[in-house]
């Protein structure tokens, strides 16, 4: 756990605002020292005490730093990094009174996008300092928390195939490259159990369980998904050829109510079982391949800073 950093800035620690901490993935942001100075200046101008500073590491991408920040008394934990950094920090914040604040710094920034948090640093800081606090749900899979989506099949293949260097240059368009590599692969046969209902069987290319519904590029796959409704949405996507993929993408892009090759469900607990091991992902982070995806919702267990109008 990386819990020691540079010396604290010369800001009055008795200032009247909430105590805060900054968890930064320095691999995702440029000029970390400049970033730190800008944040400290804005925080000081708002009358907040100087934030504690934590840097993530390969061994601990955010959970331990968030836990330490809370243990040290932080009321707001500001996370600067991509969705993986945010997800890891969430694991350290779930069930605490501290609020997560996001400064988007990665490729997808999907949680920020779904909650209306701007990508510009100054605008995102304004949300932290003057926005609202909201309680949202998180999903849980195999002891890991997530705030966006967990999935198995094609979506995880896309995450794996997207070139890292291209993601750094082209952002979410890199996932399009990854998608084309796997469009023609065979579907999986899955059994899906929603809460205590009888299982349903489907042929599918991917099954996604989402706390929110927006994907890269602004595509909204699960239009009714809400981060604070005490349930998870499920999308079963089953195109079999290029024509089906085109129908699917066009329908989703135009936000049609009925989209070919997409089925939507909702539940508090979801169990997906495939006929063979599949790639799996959680908020864009790959986890071990497996035949099952067991997910449950944890309602209202995460406090988060959102725009005042959200």
Secondary structure, 3 states (H helix, E strand, C coil): CCCCCCCCCCCCCCCCCCCEEEEECCCCCCCHHHHHHHHHHHHHHCCCCCCEEEECCCCCCCHHHHHHHHHCCCCEEEEEECHHHHHHHHHHHCCCCCEEEEEECCCCCHHHHHCCCCCCHHHHHHHHHHCEEEEEEEEEECCEEECCEEEEEHHHHHHHHCCHHHHHHHCCHHHHHHHHCCCCCCCEEEEEEECCCCCEEEEECEEEEECCCECHHHCECCCCCCCCCCCEEEEEECCCCHHHHHHHHHHHHCCCCCCCCEEEEEECEEEEEEEEEEEEEECCEEEEEEEEEEEEEEEEEEEEEECCCC
